[in-house]
Amino acid sequence: MSHPLHRSRPPRSEDTPRPRRRAALPSAAGLALSGVLVLLAGAWFASGLQARDLIVLNFSRLLTTDGAWQIDPAISGDLIVFTDLRNGQEDLYVIDLSRDPVVEERLTETPEDEGQADIFDDVIVYTRVDRDSGRGQVMVTSIGGTARPVAPDPGSDQRGPAIGGNVVVWEDDRDGNGEIYGHDLLTGETKRLTFTPGAEEVEPSVSGCRVAYSRLSADGTCGVVVTDFRTLESFAIPHAQSATCYGRPDLGGNVLAYDGSPRPGNPDVLFYLFDEDAETLIELPAIQRNARVSGHWLSAEKVPLNPAIPSNVKIYNVPNLFPWELQFPDSNQTSNDIDGTRVAYVSDERGNKDIGLWTFEVDDNTHPQADAGPDQRVSCETPAGARVDLSAIGTIDAEGDPLVYTWTGPFPEGCGVVQGINPSVHLPLGRSVIRLVADDTMEPSPRARVEVRVVLKVEGLAPPLVTPGAFQHPSGRGRQVYRAGSAIPLRLRMSCGGSALGGADIAPPRVVALERSGQPVDLASLIHGPARSGGDGMEFRATGPAWTFVLPTRGLEAGDYTVTIGTPDGERHPAGFTLR
């Protein structure tokens, strides 16, 4: 069921929020939160939150069609992942919004229940629950990829994962109570983040190196705490009122949103601005809860105090605080997640639970056109990779608004999230996909992407690999000719920054393919005996500063051949020879 594009009415007087600034909180200067820079300009806050009278254009539609329940959506870019009950258990399904028509594809197919998914770019984390033990394990996968445990521990119950950059966080009971653990997908490092005796820490969220979570203390008090993944330095968001319980935090850049009850009997959404070191309450009638943040936008569920009135999803532009509501007279919209100007939610308008999509835009504003620059190919500096300069200089905003540039990718800086028009990051060997979003506070740009390949310097030392990719004898007379049945020595050298790389520095290169006149040859039929270097017989062996592989040709017919060597940077290097 779709709903036509329409112009939202201006907020009714009773819906207009009354922003209240709390007293300045204790300084968090001691908390190292580098890599996640200022996302909001402080001027609008200092000037008393002067709201701009925005007009929002809306379009919503249901995405799922199965009669079973689809719940708990998470959205990132064009991908929505959700929990589905159509197979008699909890499974994960995914929708790619770039495809038309939309197709619901099953992501997990195991006998276990799998749900509680979160997604960042194209990386998905979720909980797999063992039916025998009842214990959960946090898994990570990607579209078309193979699922694997994030940080396996047979004695722990892991639940509620979240991802934001390279870091995955989750609830973990291995220490006897609820703690927050984190894992860096880039470095492989796993850390315990909470150490409060007698407290339960739950509901984690992460953005770059910042991790936020709820703390339930033994004395019955509760609040929101922020911890830096790298330094483990923490600070708690102070209570606005002693009776208030904060919970369900969500991080988005420089904004932390969470649920609270500063007005007795009327829970509201609050948010904390890191650069302003202050808290703001969105005061509206009804119950506002389950806040989710993306850049300068926030979405939340609105639950009327009258149970006969359906629940709806609201959005707020943080600098303006004006609310817009997805209104349906006879159905509920709940369980929202936001990315950019898209909100995924759960709707019961067909009598079951379905995933819907709410797309919006600000009238009289053009979103920026992000430009992440051309693809790059750079030489490695060390076996760990190289420093790479990124550039958003080609990004355009039609109104000339100041922009905030946010980059995400497999780099250690900011735990995979950095900002700036020209940041410098370190990338590992191989192919990296970096994504850029430019934000003018009204609407973020669609994601732009740039591919960076950090490659080894590879030199051939003897025919046929005189120069990788060249099918020519060093004398220039053409292909090197060998007698059929002989053993051909393949030798090469790999280096970074002028230093040769041996077996202690890097994974070995491998023979990945052999072809005769374009037709594949079964390599396994040629390779016999024990595997070299612990591999499957296709790996080169380190011999000092060089690498050697002896290619047998017994049983091969005469003809022209191409052998392809794969190096640890993911590159493939073909070379040709002839058998007579």
GUSEMI-327039 format. One record per residue (C-alpha): residue in three letters; x, y, z. Coordinates in pm, 1 decimal, decimal comma. Example, Ala and Ser with C-alpha at 12.3 -4.5 7.8 and 13.67 -1.06 7.14 Angstrom:
BEGIN
resn; X; Y; Z
ALA; 1230,0; -450,0; 780,0
SER; 1367,0; -106,0; 714,0
***
This chain:
BEGIN
resn; X; Y; Z
MET; 0,0; 0,0; 0,0
SER; 152,9; 331,7; -100,6
HIS; 67,2; 682,1; 5,3
PRO; 110,9; 972,7; -236,1
LEU; 365,7; 1244,1; -202,5
HIS; 214,8; 1525,6; -4,0
ARG; 309,7; 1847,5; 167,3
SER; 305,5; 1816,7; 544,4
ARG; 87,1; 2061,9; 727,2
PRO; 271,8; 2299,9; 958,2
PRO; 286,6; 2164,3; 1313,5
ARG; -24,0; 2231,3; 1521,6
SER; 32,6; 2453,9; 1819,7
GLU; -8,5; 2162,7; 2060,9
ASP; 249,8; 1963,4; 1864,0
THR; 513,3; 2232,2; 1856,1
PRO; 796,8; 2122,5; 2083,9
ARG; 926,3; 2348,6; 2354,1
PRO; 1301,3; 2297,0; 2350,9
ARG; 1453,8; 2321,8; 2694,6
ARG; 1825,2; 2353,2; 2740,9
ARG; 1965,2; 2188,5; 3048,7
ALA; 2242,4; 2338,8; 3253,6
ALA; 2586,8; 2276,2; 3112,5
LEU; 2712,5; 1933,8; 3209,9
PRO; 3054,0; 1856,6; 3355,5
SER; 3323,9; 1872,8; 3093,6
ALA; 3398,8; 1555,1; 2899,2
ALA; 3736,8; 1686,7; 2789,1
GLY; 3906,7; 1395,2; 2959,2
LEU; 3727,7; 1150,9; 2729,8
ALA; 3926,7; 1092,7; 2412,2
LEU; 3665,7; 1092,5; 2136,5
SER; 3889,9; 1164,0; 1839,7
GLY; 3791,0; 1057,2; 1491,0
VAL; 3431,0; 1173,2; 1538,8
LEU; 3443,2; 1546,8; 1486,4
VAL; 3182,7; 1818,5; 1539,4
LEU; 2870,3; 1746,0; 1338,0
LEU; 2647,5; 2034,1; 1444,5
ALA; 2735,0; 2402,5; 1431,6
GLY; 2709,5; 2549,3; 1778,5
ALA; 2562,1; 2881,8; 1663,6
TRP; 2206,2; 2758,5; 1626,8
PHE; 2208,0; 2623,1; 1981,7
ALA; 2364,5; 2929,8; 2138,7
SER; 2113,5; 3153,4; 1964,0
GLY; 1825,1; 2987,9; 2147,4
LEU; 1733,2; 2719,6; 1893,6
GLN; 1569,1; 2953,8; 1646,9
ALA; 1357,2; 2711,5; 1447,2
ARG; 1328,0; 2743,5; 1072,6
ASP; 972,8; 2690,1; 946,1
LEU; 1042,9; 2384,9; 734,4
ILE; 809,1; 2207,2; 498,6
VAL; 864,8; 1835,3; 458,1
LEU; 751,0; 1629,3; 160,5
ASN; 664,0; 1268,9; 241,1
PHE; 616,5; 937,7; 66,3
SER; 560,0; 603,5; 237,2
ARG; 496,5; 248,9; 123,1
LEU; 497,8; -105,7; 251,1
LEU; 788,9; -319,2; 134,2
THR; 704,0; -668,7; 256,7
THR; 419,5; -886,7; 128,0
ASP; 428,3; -1212,3; 327,1
GLY; 143,7; -1274,8; 571,5
ALA; 377,9; -1360,3; 860,6
TRP; 538,6; -1102,7; 1086,8
GLN; 830,5; -888,6; 971,6
ILE; 977,8; -684,9; 1256,3
ASP; 1283,7; -500,1; 1390,7
PRO; 1416,9; -324,5; 1077,1
ALA; 1761,8; -167,1; 1045,7
ILE; 1854,5; 52,2; 748,8
SER; 2183,4; 166,7; 595,4
GLY; 2196,8; 322,0; 249,5
ASP; 1990,1; 109,4; 12,2
LEU; 1980,4; -194,1; 243,5
ILE; 1715,4; -284,8; 499,9
VAL; 1762,8; -596,2; 711,5
PHE; 1481,4; -727,4; 931,1
THR; 1362,0; -1027,2; 1133,7
ASP; 1105,7; -1250,6; 960,1
LEU; 885,2; -1526,5; 1107,2
ARG; 751,9; -1677,9; 783,4
ASN; 955,6; -1999,8; 819,9
GLY; 830,9; -2086,7; 1169,1
GLN; 1139,4; -1938,4; 1333,3
GLU; 1329,1; -1610,0; 1338,7
ASP; 1529,1; -1553,9; 1019,7
LEU; 1692,0; -1246,9; 872,4
TYR; 1578,1; -1107,6; 539,4
VAL; 1720,6; -817,9; 341,8
ILE; 1577,0; -568,8; 91,7
ASP; 1792,2; -373,9; -154,5
LEU; 1610,8; -48,6; -230,7
SER; 1823,6; 8,9; -540,9
ARG; 1644,9; -282,4; -707,6
ASP; 1312,2; -230,2; -878,3
PRO; 1085,1; -403,0; -806,1
VAL; 1178,8; -462,7; -442,0
VAL; 1266,5; -824,0; -358,3
GLU; 1275,7; -977,3; -10,2
GLU; 1576,0; -1211,7; 9,8
ARG; 1649,3; -1454,7; 290,5
LEU; 1985,4; -1379,3; 448,8
THR; 2015,9; -1659,1; 707,5
GLU; 1922,1; -2025,6; 664,2
THR; 2013,5; -2225,3; 975,0
PRO; 1804,1; -2422,4; 1228,6
GLU; 1867,9; -2152,1; 1488,3
ASP; 1674,4; -1831,9; 1557,7
GLU; 1853,3; -1531,3; 1409,7
GLY; 1748,5; -1171,3; 1470,3
GLN; 1834,4; -841,5; 1644,9
ALA; 2020,3; -724,4; 1335,1
ASP; 2204,0; -398,2; 1282,7
ILE; 2368,4; -279,6; 961,6
PHE; 2640,3; -29,7; 871,0
ASP; 2717,5; 25,2; 502,2
ASP; 2696,1; -337,3; 382,5
VAL; 2812,9; -513,8; 701,8
ILE; 2541,9; -686,5; 907,0
VAL; 2566,1; -802,6; 1268,7
TYR; 2300,4; -1007,1; 1444,7
THR; 2229,0; -1258,1; 1721,5
ARG; 2214,2; -1633,9; 1656,9
VAL; 2044,5; -1822,8; 1941,7
ASP; 2129,6; -2187,4; 1996,3
ARG; 1805,9; -2379,9; 2048,0
ASP; 1963,8; -2634,8; 2283,9
SER; 2150,4; -2403,1; 2518,7
GLY; 1944,1; -2088,1; 2465,4
ARG; 2265,8; -1887,0; 2443,0
GLY; 2313,3; -1614,2; 2187,6
GLN; 2619,2; -1556,3; 1974,7
VAL; 2693,3; -1236,2; 1781,6
MET; 2751,5; -1300,4; 1411,4
VAL; 2876,8; -1081,0; 1126,8
THR; 2813,1; -1115,3; 755,0
SER; 2759,1; -917,2; 436,8
ILE; 2530,1; -956,8; 137,9
GLY; 2647,6; -1270,6; -41,0
GLY; 2912,6; -1331,5; 226,3
THR; 2965,7; -1608,9; 478,8
ALA; 2850,2; -1554,5; 835,9
ARG; 3104,7; -1595,1; 1114,9
PRO; 3110,1; -1531,1; 1489,7
VAL; 3238,5; -1185,7; 1584,4
ALA; 3410,8; -1293,8; 1906,5
PRO; 3316,4; -1652,5; 1993,0
ASP; 3299,5; -1748,0; 2358,9
PRO; 3117,6; -2074,6; 2442,0
GLY; 3047,2; -1966,6; 2798,6
SER; 2877,9; -1636,2; 2723,4
ASP; 2532,5; -1525,9; 2616,8
GLN; 2577,0; -1247,8; 2360,4
ARG; 2281,7; -1030,8; 2257,7
GLY; 2176,8; -700,7; 2102,0
PRO; 2469,9; -617,6; 1872,4
ALA; 2522,2; -276,2; 1714,9
ILE; 2772,4; -162,4; 1452,0
GLY; 2897,0; 182,8; 1351,3
GLY; 3224,7; 191,1; 1158,8
ASN; 3471,4; -89,6; 1230,8
VAL; 3343,7; -154,7; 1583,3
VAL; 3075,4; -404,1; 1687,1
VAL; 2935,7; -385,6; 2042,7
TRP; 2695,5; -613,5; 2228,8
GLU; 2558,2; -727,8; 2567,0
ASP; 2762,7; -1011,7; 2720,5
ASP; 2715,3; -1207,2; 3045,5
ARG; 3047,7; -1392,6; 3061,5
ASP; 3150,0; -1200,4; 3374,0
GLY; 2842,2; -1300,6; 3573,5
ASN; 2623,9; -1002,3; 3490,3
GLY; 2540,4; -787,1; 3190,7
GLU; 2847,4; -614,8; 3047,3
ILE; 2922,2; -438,6; 2718,7
TYR; 3188,9; -591,2; 2497,4
GLY; 3328,5; -457,0; 2171,6
HIS; 3523,9; -594,6; 1878,1
ASP; 3720,1; -410,3; 1609,9
LEU; 3657,6; -586,7; 1278,2
LEU; 3968,6; -426,2; 1127,5
THR; 4224,4; -518,6; 1394,2
GLY; 4052,2; -825,6; 1541,1
GLU; 4075,9; -680,5; 1893,4
THR; 3802,9; -767,4; 2145,9
LYS; 3755,1; -554,9; 2460,2
ARG; 3541,5; -551,4; 2770,1
LEU; 3412,3; -192,4; 2795,6
THR; 3228,5; -187,5; 3130,6
PHE; 3361,1; -253,0; 3482,5
THR; 3092,9; -135,9; 3727,3
PRO; 3036,0; -385,9; 4014,2
GLY; 2672,1; -480,4; 4064,9
ALA; 2548,8; -291,1; 3759,8
GLU; 2388,9; -421,3; 3442,6
GLU; 2499,5; -251,1; 3121,7
VAL; 2267,9; -309,1; 2824,2
GLU; 2135,5; -156,2; 2497,6
PRO; 2465,3; -53,5; 2336,3
SER; 2500,9; 177,0; 2038,1
VAL; 2820,5; 278,2; 1856,2
SER; 2938,3; 544,1; 1613,5
GLY; 3307,4; 538,4; 1529,2
CYS; 3494,0; 500,7; 1859,4
ARG; 3206,6; 626,1; 2076,3
VAL; 2999,9; 360,2; 2251,1
ALA; 2682,2; 451,4; 2441,7
TYR; 2478,0; 216,8; 2660,2
SER; 2228,2; 201,7; 2947,1
ARG; 2354,4; 136,5; 3299,7
LEU; 2117,0; -18,3; 3553,1
SER; 2276,2; 24,1; 3896,2
ALA; 2217,1; -195,0; 4200,1
ASP; 2040,5; 91,2; 4382,4
GLY; 1771,4; 104,9; 4111,4
THR; 1899,0; 415,2; 3934,5
CYS; 1972,1; 406,3; 3564,6
GLY; 2129,0; 627,9; 3305,2
VAL; 2327,0; 653,5; 2983,5
VAL; 2706,0; 619,1; 2974,2
VAL; 2950,0; 692,4; 2690,7
THR; 3282,4; 504,7; 2660,5
ASP; 3565,6; 548,9; 2412,8
PHE; 3645,3; 209,7; 2257,1
ARG; 4018,8; 279,2; 2233,0
THR; 4093,2; 442,5; 2567,8
LEU; 3804,8; 297,5; 2778,7
GLU; 3753,9; 646,0; 2928,8
SER; 3389,3; 702,0; 3017,8
PHE; 3145,0; 962,0; 3138,5
ALA; 2777,8; 940,7; 3235,6
ILE; 2507,4; 1171,7; 3104,9
PRO; 2387,5; 1330,5; 3433,5
HIS; 2025,0; 1295,6; 3535,8
ALA; 1811,2; 1597,2; 3459,3
GLN; 1596,0; 1484,8; 3752,3
SER; 1686,8; 1229,8; 4014,7
ALA; 1375,6; 1023,0; 3940,1
THR; 1441,3; 1007,2; 3568,4
CYS; 1558,1; 683,0; 3412,7
TYR; 1741,9; 718,1; 3083,8
GLY; 1764,7; 429,1; 2839,8
ARG; 1776,7; 298,4; 2481,8
PRO; 2052,0; 535,3; 2358,9
ASP; 2138,8; 578,8; 1993,1
LEU; 2447,4; 754,2; 1854,4
GLY; 2465,4; 944,4; 1528,9
GLY; 2777,9; 1152,1; 1471,2
ASN; 2777,0; 1426,6; 1732,0
VAL; 2424,7; 1356,6; 1861,7
LEU; 2322,8; 1107,4; 2130,4
ALA; 1947,2; 1048,7; 2163,0
TYR; 1776,3; 846,8; 2433,7
ASP; 1449,2; 791,4; 2619,7
GLY; 1368,4; 956,9; 2951,2
SER; 1084,9; 1068,2; 3178,0
PRO; 1170,8; 1417,8; 3300,0
ARG; 795,3; 1489,5; 3306,9
PRO; 621,8; 1233,8; 3533,2
GLY; 387,4; 1012,7; 3335,0
ASN; 494,4; 1154,4; 3000,8
PRO; 816,2; 998,6; 2868,9
ASP; 1001,5; 1205,4; 2612,2
VAL; 1298,0; 1190,2; 2378,1
LEU; 1611,6; 1371,4; 2489,3
PHE; 1934,3; 1429,5; 2306,5
TYR; 2282,7; 1529,3; 2408,3
LEU; 2513,3; 1734,8; 2187,0
PHE; 2878,6; 1648,2; 2243,4
ASP; 3017,6; 1976,3; 2114,3
GLU; 2772,3; 2183,5; 2324,7
ASP; 2809,3; 1961,4; 2634,0
ALA; 2438,4; 2008,3; 2699,3
GLU; 2113,0; 1815,2; 2692,3
THR; 1787,1; 1908,8; 2520,6
LEU; 1437,7; 1772,3; 2575,9
ILE; 1175,0; 1748,3; 2302,9
GLU; 853,9; 1820,5; 2496,7
LEU; 546,6; 1694,5; 2313,3
PRO; 212,8; 1546,6; 2412,8
ALA; 199,8; 1165,6; 2418,1
ILE; 490,7; 929,4; 2479,8
GLN; 799,3; 970,2; 2262,3
ARG; 1039,1; 674,2; 2270,4
ASN; 1287,8; 457,3; 2081,1
ALA; 1480,7; 750,9; 1936,3
ARG; 1713,6; 682,6; 1643,4
VAL; 1966,5; 927,1; 1498,9
SER; 2118,1; 984,2; 1154,8
GLY; 2320,7; 1301,0; 1105,5
HIS; 2095,9; 1597,6; 1178,0
TRP; 1776,7; 1389,9; 1179,2
LEU; 1608,5; 1196,7; 1455,9
SER; 1315,5; 954,2; 1438,9
ALA; 1109,2; 819,2; 1727,3
GLU; 786,5; 638,0; 1807,2
LYS; 491,3; 843,1; 1928,1
VAL; 255,8; 649,1; 2158,1
PRO; -60,7; 844,6; 2248,3
LEU; -165,6; 848,1; 2611,9
ASN; -507,8; 735,3; 2489,6
PRO; -463,6; 365,1; 2395,0
ALA; -744,9; 392,5; 2139,2
ILE; -530,3; 620,4; 1921,1
PRO; -272,0; 447,6; 1697,3
SER; 100,1; 489,4; 1746,2
ASN; 296,4; 673,5; 1479,5
VAL; 654,2; 749,0; 1383,3
LYS; 782,3; 1105,0; 1406,8
ILE; 1092,0; 1269,4; 1262,5
TYR; 1273,7; 1576,9; 1389,1
ASN; 1537,4; 1796,0; 1232,7
VAL; 1769,5; 1844,8; 1528,7
PRO; 1864,8; 2210,4; 1461,3
ASN; 1494,9; 2303,6; 1422,3
LEU; 1316,0; 2053,8; 1646,5
PHE; 996,8; 2074,7; 1443,2
PRO; 819,8; 1736,5; 1430,9
TRP; 660,1; 1566,5; 1134,9
GLU; 442,7; 1262,7; 1180,2
LEU; 364,2; 961,8; 964,3
GLN; -12,0; 949,9; 1024,4
PHE; -249,0; 662,0; 952,8
PRO; -592,0; 672,4; 1117,4
ASP; -642,6; 298,1; 1166,1
SER; -296,9; 141,6; 1207,0
ASN; 17,8; 158,6; 1416,0
GLN; 370,1; 242,9; 1302,2
THR; 646,1; 141,2; 1542,2
SER; 1002,8; 7,0; 1570,3
ASN; 1175,2; 265,7; 1354,1
ASP; 1529,7; 311,6; 1224,4
ILE; 1658,2; 607,5; 1022,6
ASP; 1937,3; 661,6; 771,9
GLY; 1963,0; 989,6; 584,9
THR; 1610,9; 1084,4; 478,5
ARG; 1467,8; 733,3; 496,7
VAL; 1289,5; 574,4; 791,1
ALA; 1222,1; 200,5; 805,0
TYR; 938,1; 108,0; 1038,6
VAL; 691,0; -168,2; 1128,6
SER; 324,6; -125,5; 1028,0
ASP; 14,5; -329,1; 1109,8
GLU; -207,4; -168,4; 843,5
ARG; -258,2; -504,6; 664,2
GLY; -347,4; -687,8; 984,4
ASN; -4,0; -843,0; 1035,4
LYS; 340,4; -688,6; 1082,2
ASP; 511,5; -546,4; 772,7
ILE; 819,6; -338,5; 701,2
GLY; 744,2; 5,3; 562,4
LEU; 963,8; 281,2; 424,4
TRP; 908,7; 651,7; 485,5
THR; 1108,0; 876,6; 251,7
PHE; 1108,7; 1250,8; 307,5
GLU; 1275,3; 1566,0; 181,0
VAL; 1283,7; 1931,2; 282,2
ASP; 1103,7; 2166,3; 46,6
ASP; 1312,3; 2453,1; -95,8
ASN; 1635,0; 2268,6; -22,3
THR; 1853,2; 2062,9; -255,7
HIS; 2059,9; 1790,9; -99,1
PRO; 2434,3; 1811,9; -168,0
GLN; 2591,5; 1612,9; -448,5
ALA; 2874,5; 1423,1; -281,4
ASP; 3188,6; 1355,4; -483,0
ALA; 3446,3; 1124,6; -326,3
GLY; 3695,1; 1171,0; -611,2
PRO; 3834,3; 922,2; -861,5
ASP; 3937,5; 568,0; -772,0
GLN; 4295,2; 544,9; -651,0
ARG; 4575,0; 294,1; -684,5
VAL; 4862,5; 349,3; -442,5
SER; 5176,5; 153,4; -354,9
CYS; 5206,8; 6,4; -6,9
GLU; 5441,3; 170,7; 242,5
THR; 5456,5; -128,1; 480,6
PRO; 5296,1; -474,7; 487,8
ALA; 5011,5; -309,9; 682,9
GLY; 4920,1; -84,8; 389,6
ALA; 4962,2; 284,3; 316,8
ARG; 4846,6; 632,3; 408,1
VAL; 4589,1; 764,1; 160,5
ASP; 4453,2; 1117,1; 118,7
LEU; 4078,9; 1135,2; 53,1
SER; 3917,3; 1434,4; -115,2
ALA; 3560,4; 1565,4; -129,6
ILE; 3666,4; 1881,7; -312,9
GLY; 3427,2; 1806,5; -599,8
THR; 3118,5; 1801,0; -374,4
ILE; 2852,6; 2059,5; -463,6
ASP; 2567,1; 2216,9; -266,2
ALA; 2324,5; 2418,0; -479,0
GLU; 2245,6; 2665,5; -200,2
GLY; 2607,1; 2702,3; -96,7
ASP; 2533,0; 2578,3; 255,6
PRO; 2823,5; 2482,3; 482,9
LEU; 2876,7; 2107,6; 463,6
VAL; 2988,5; 1836,7; 701,2
TYR; 3175,5; 1552,7; 527,1
THR; 3161,4; 1206,7; 684,9
TRP; 3376,6; 921,6; 551,0
THR; 3341,5; 556,5; 645,3
GLY; 3575,2; 272,4; 554,0
PRO; 3825,1; 10,2; 673,6
PHE; 4072,7; 251,3; 832,6
PRO; 4178,8; 273,9; 1198,5
GLU; 4127,1; 649,6; 1226,4
GLY; 3806,3; 719,3; 1419,8
CYS; 3739,7; 343,6; 1430,8
GLY; 3632,1; 368,9; 1068,5
VAL; 3445,8; 704,4; 1079,2
VAL; 3622,7; 1036,4; 1007,3
GLN; 3514,4; 1381,3; 899,2
GLY; 3662,0; 1658,8; 688,8
ILE; 3692,5; 1758,2; 325,8
ASN; 4041,0; 1610,5; 285,5
PRO; 4118,0; 1357,0; 561,1
SER; 4423,2; 1131,9; 559,0
VAL; 4365,7; 768,2; 654,7
HIS; 4560,1; 442,8; 660,5
LEU; 4425,1; 160,7; 445,1
PRO; 4526,0; -205,9; 445,5
LEU; 4662,1; -401,0; 151,3
GLY; 4406,3; -475,0; -114,2
ARG; 4080,3; -318,6; -224,7
SER; 3897,9; -80,1; 8,8
VAL; 3560,5; 82,2; -55,5
ILE; 3528,0; 423,8; 111,6
ARG; 3191,0; 598,4; 138,8
LEU; 3122,5; 971,0; 171,2
VAL; 2811,4; 1156,7; 290,0
ALA; 2790,1; 1536,5; 271,0
ASP; 2535,3; 1701,3; 502,6
ASP; 2396,6; 2055,6; 488,3
THR; 2188,6; 2001,1; 810,8
MET; 1867,1; 1981,6; 605,1
GLU; 1936,4; 1674,8; 388,9
PRO; 2242,0; 1451,8; 358,2
SER; 2367,1; 1351,7; 17,4
PRO; 2328,3; 1000,1; -115,2
ARG; 2643,6; 800,7; -45,6
ALA; 2929,8; 858,3; -288,0
ARG; 3202,5; 595,5; -300,4
VAL; 3562,9; 571,3; -401,1
GLU; 3767,1; 255,5; -440,8
VAL; 4127,7; 256,8; -323,5
ARG; 4364,5; -28,1; -403,2
VAL; 4681,9; -50,2; -196,5
VAL; 4912,0; -278,9; -392,8
LEU; 5247,8; -448,4; -350,9
LYS; 5536,8; -390,9; -583,8
VAL; 5584,8; -724,4; -758,8
GLU; 5891,9; -808,4; -965,5
GLY; 5963,4; -1124,3; -1161,1
LEU; 6316,9; -1266,8; -1122,9
ALA; 6316,4; -1528,1; -1398,7
PRO; 6101,8; -1640,0; -1691,6
PRO; 5811,3; -1667,3; -1723,6
LEU; 5760,1; -1389,1; -1463,7
VAL; 6009,2; -1136,4; -1591,5
THR; 5747,0; -865,8; -1548,0
PRO; 5402,1; -963,1; -1419,2
GLY; 5149,8; -931,1; -1696,5
ALA; 5406,4; -930,5; -1978,4
PHE; 5408,6; -1237,0; -2203,0
GLN; 5747,9; -1159,1; -2341,8
HIS; 6093,6; -1309,2; -2299,1
PRO; 6347,4; -1056,8; -2165,0
SER; 6529,7; -1075,6; -2498,9
GLY; 6210,9; -958,6; -2667,8
ARG; 6184,6; -1275,6; -2878,4
GLY; 5839,6; -1371,3; -2738,7
ARG; 5720,3; -1633,4; -2491,7
GLN; 5963,9; -1845,9; -2298,6
VAL; 5953,8; -2202,6; -2437,9
TYR; 5975,7; -2512,6; -2216,2
ARG; 5978,4; -2882,1; -2289,6
ALA; 5650,4; -3057,3; -2205,6
GLY; 5684,0; -3264,2; -1887,7
SER; 5950,6; -3037,5; -1737,5
ALA; 5918,5; -2842,5; -1411,0
ILE; 5897,4; -2466,2; -1453,6
PRO; 6044,2; -2251,9; -1171,6
LEU; 5826,3; -1950,1; -1097,2
ARG; 6013,4; -1690,7; -895,2
LEU; 5913,9; -1340,6; -790,1
ARG; 5990,7; -1070,0; -537,2
MET; 5742,5; -856,2; -342,9
SER; 5828,8; -529,0; -171,8
CYS; 5682,2; -226,6; 7,5
GLY; 5854,4; 106,8; 41,2
GLY; 6170,5; -36,2; -117,1
SER; 6201,4; -325,7; 133,2
ALA; 6165,8; -684,1; 17,4
LEU; 5895,7; -886,7; 196,1
GLY; 5971,5; -1239,2; 313,1
GLY; 5774,7; -1514,8; 478,1
ALA; 5766,4; -1339,3; 815,8
ASP; 5619,5; -1023,1; 665,7
ILE; 5326,5; -1129,2; 454,8
ALA; 5108,5; -1417,7; 342,6
PRO; 5254,4; -1616,9; 50,8
PRO; 5148,4; -1558,8; -308,0
ARG; 4958,9; -1841,8; -475,5
VAL; 4907,2; -1996,0; -816,7
VAL; 4535,2; -1936,8; -869,2
ALA; 4478,8; -2041,0; -1230,2
LEU; 4634,5; -2212,2; -1530,4
GLU; 4488,9; -2190,5; -1880,7
ARG; 4576,6; -2338,6; -2219,2
SER; 4459,3; -2121,9; -2506,4
GLY; 4196,1; -1969,6; -2280,3
GLN; 4066,6; -2302,2; -2144,5
PRO; 4114,8; -2379,4; -1772,1
VAL; 4350,9; -2657,7; -1665,7
ASP; 4280,5; -2858,9; -1348,4
LEU; 4562,9; -2745,7; -1119,7
ALA; 4485,6; -3009,8; -858,9
SER; 4569,4; -3282,8; -1108,8
LEU; 4921,4; -3137,3; -1144,7
ILE; 5001,3; -3082,0; -777,7
HIS; 5089,9; -3388,8; -571,9
GLY; 5254,9; -3445,0; -237,0
PRO; 5222,1; -3245,1; 87,8
ALA; 5092,3; -2890,5; 75,8
ARG; 5358,3; -2622,7; 69,2
SER; 5376,2; -2376,9; 359,5
GLY; 5074,4; -2541,8; 520,1
GLY; 4854,5; -2450,2; 224,2
ASP; 4690,5; -2662,9; -43,9
GLY; 4996,0; -2703,8; -263,1
MET; 4938,7; -2381,8; -459,4
GLU; 5139,7; -2150,7; -233,4
PHE; 5484,1; -2010,9; -309,3
ARG; 5766,7; -2081,5; -65,7
ALA; 5980,1; -1802,9; 76,4
THR; 6348,9; -1838,1; -21,0
GLY; 6525,7; -1542,4; 136,7
PRO; 6394,9; -1219,7; -14,5
ALA; 6226,8; -1406,8; -302,0
TRP; 5936,6; -1649,1; -344,9
THR; 5948,8; -1972,0; -548,2
PHE; 5695,5; -2215,0; -688,3
VAL; 5782,6; -2514,3; -907,4
LEU; 5506,4; -2574,3; -1158,7
PRO; 5499,4; -2933,2; -1291,7
THR; 5382,6; -2980,8; -1651,0
ARG; 5372,8; -3359,7; -1668,7
GLY; 5063,2; -3465,4; -1861,8
LEU; 5008,7; -3125,9; -2022,4
GLU; 4977,0; -3102,9; -2398,9
ALA; 5189,9; -2875,6; -2611,0
GLY; 5054,9; -2524,4; -2655,5
ASP; 5046,6; -2171,8; -2521,2
TYR; 4971,8; -2138,1; -2149,2
THR; 4891,6; -1857,6; -1905,5
VAL; 4962,4; -1897,2; -1535,9
THR; 4800,9; -1649,8; -1294,4
ILE; 4956,5; -1566,5; -959,1
GLY; 4754,0; -1407,1; -678,9
THR; 4941,7; -1183,4; -435,9
PRO; 4830,9; -1090,3; -78,8
ASP; 4699,3; -752,5; -194,6
GLY; 4426,6; -928,5; -394,1
GLU; 4588,2; -852,2; -729,3
ARG; 4628,7; -1113,6; -1003,2
HIS; 4937,2; -1129,9; -1220,9
PRO; 4924,0; -1337,8; -1541,0
ALA; 5231,4; -1456,9; -1728,8
GLY; 5261,8; -1670,0; -2039,8
PHE; 5483,5; -1957,1; -2156,6
THR; 5482,0; -2220,8; -2430,1
LEU; 5519,2; -2597,4; -2404,9
ARG; 5670,3; -2789,6; -2698,8
***
